[in-house]
Amino acid sequence: MENLQGLILKKEFDFKDLKQQLIKDLILSGIDSQYFEDINDAQMLIEKLQTFVSDLLSYHTADFDRFMYRVDINENKLSGLNHTNMSELIQNLCYLILIREMQKITFRKQFKA
């Protein structure tokens, strides 16, 4: 999968929009979003998201399930991930989360008019 930071920069998204969309989905999932409030750049977002996803997978599976349902990643993409290498799984999950959040931003902007 593509480098996450490169993805964010290549898509030329307003970083604030991406951060806000992520926080919105966390809140709507019933998950405390304070962890993401102090993020200043794409690299920090990626690092925190990877740590966050790892923590959810390891200790809070119900929160993970609610969050993934809210983000609404295609189940075929999720089922196609390698589950044997945890580090790779987390990186790929973060990639899919960010792609989906970017899609939501794009769709909202396209249909806002």
C-alpha positions in Angstrom: 0.0 0.0 0.0 1.1 3.5 -0.7 3.0 5.6 1.8 0.4 7.2 4.1 1.9 10.6 4.4 2.5 10.7 0.6 -1.2 9.8 0.2 -2.4 12.7 2.2 0.0 15.2 0.5 -0.7 13.9 -3.0 -4.4 14.2 -2.5 -3.9 17.8 -1.6 -6.5 17.7 1.2 -6.9 20.4 3.7 -5.4 18.7 6.7 -7.9 20.3 9.0 -10.8 18.7 7.0 -9.2 15.3 7.4 -8.6 15.7 11.1 -12.2 17.0 11.6 -13.7 14.1 9.7 -11.7 11.6 11.8 -12.7 13.3 15.0 -16.4 13.4 13.9 -16.4 9.6 13.2 -14.8 9.0 16.6 -17.4 11.0 18.4 -20.2 9.4 16.4 -18.7 6.0 17.4 -18.8 7.0 21.1 -15.1 7.1 21.4 -13.2 9.9 23.1 -11.5 12.1 20.4 -9.2 14.1 22.6 -6.3 12.0 21.6 -6.5 13.6 18.1 -7.1 17.2 19.1 -3.5 18.3 19.3 -2.4 17.0 15.9 -0.5 19.5 13.7 0.6 17.7 10.6 0.0 14.6 8.5 2.9 12.6 10.0 1.6 13.1 13.5 -1.9 12.1 12.4 -0.6 8.9 10.9 1.5 8.0 13.9 -1.4 8.7 16.3 -3.8 6.8 14.2 -1.6 3.8 14.0 -1.1 3.8 17.8 -4.8 4.3 18.3 -5.8 1.5 15.9 -3.3 -0.9 17.6 -4.7 0.0 21.0 -8.3 -0.6 19.8 -7.4 -3.9 18.3 -5.6 -5.1 21.4 -7.7 -3.8 24.2 -11.0 -2.4 23.0 -12.4 -4.5 20.2 -16.0 -3.3 20.7 -14.8 0.3 20.2 -12.8 -0.9 17.1 -15.9 -2.5 15.6 -18.1 0.6 16.2 -15.4 2.9 14.7 -14.9 0.7 11.6 -18.6 0.5 11.1 -18.8 4.3 11.3 -15.9 4.9 8.9 -17.7 2.4 6.6 -14.8 0.7 4.8 -15.8 -1.8 2.2 -15.8 -5.3 3.8 -14.1 -6.9 0.8 -11.1 -4.6 1.4 -11.1 -5.4 5.1 -11.3 -9.2 4.6 -8.4 -9.0 2.0 -6.0 -7.7 4.6 -3.1 -9.9 5.9 -4.0 -10.7 9.6 -0.8 -12.6 10.4 1.5 -9.6 10.6 0.1 -7.1 13.2 2.3 -4.2 12.1 1.3 -4.6 8.5 -2.4 -5.0 9.4 -2.4 -1.8 11.4 -0.6 0.1 8.6 -3.1 -1.2 6.0 -6.1 -0.5 8.3 -4.9 3.1 8.7 -4.4 3.5 5.0 -8.0 2.3 4.4 -9.4 4.5 7.1 -7.7 7.6 5.7 -8.7 6.8 2.1 -12.3 6.4 3.3 -12.2 9.7 5.3 -10.8 11.5 2.2 -13.7 10.1 0.1 -16.2 11.4 2.6 -14.6 14.9 2.4 -14.6 14.8 -1.4 -18.2 13.6 -1.6 -19.4 16.3 0.8 -17.7 19.0 -1.2 -19.0 17.7 -4.5 -22.6 17.5 -3.3 -22.6 20.6 -1.1 -23.4 23.0 -4.0 
